[in-house]
Amino acid sequence: MIASVVTSTNPTGLTQTLETEVTAVRRFVGLLEREQSMLIKGDIDGLLELLRDAQRALLELAERYPADP
């Protein structure tokens, strides 16, 4: 989590954490852009696989930022 890395004195750890999170968000945004393109084109057949990929990416992000109880 970012909070634990930010409070440490390890700038390399913070950089790695941020790079990992940026990569995960970019991947998810890319999937959303592909989904939008497929919907515009009416390419319904490819959506199921794309939605599975998007679900995995979203779960990865959710693990990084769990909801507060």
Phi, psi and omega in degrees: 000151181297318185303317181291326180284322182296323182283346178277172178259028184253089181295332178294319178297319178296315180299315180296318179297314180295320179297320178296317181291320178298318178299316180296318180293318178298319178299315180295317178298318177301319178295320178296321178294319177296319179298315179301315180298317180295321179294319179297319180281347183078022180276078184286329184299322182278351184293325183299312179295318179298318180295326175296316178297317180295322179296316178298317180295320179293320177297322177298316178294320180297325178294327179287328183232074180295148179292145177290139180291000000 
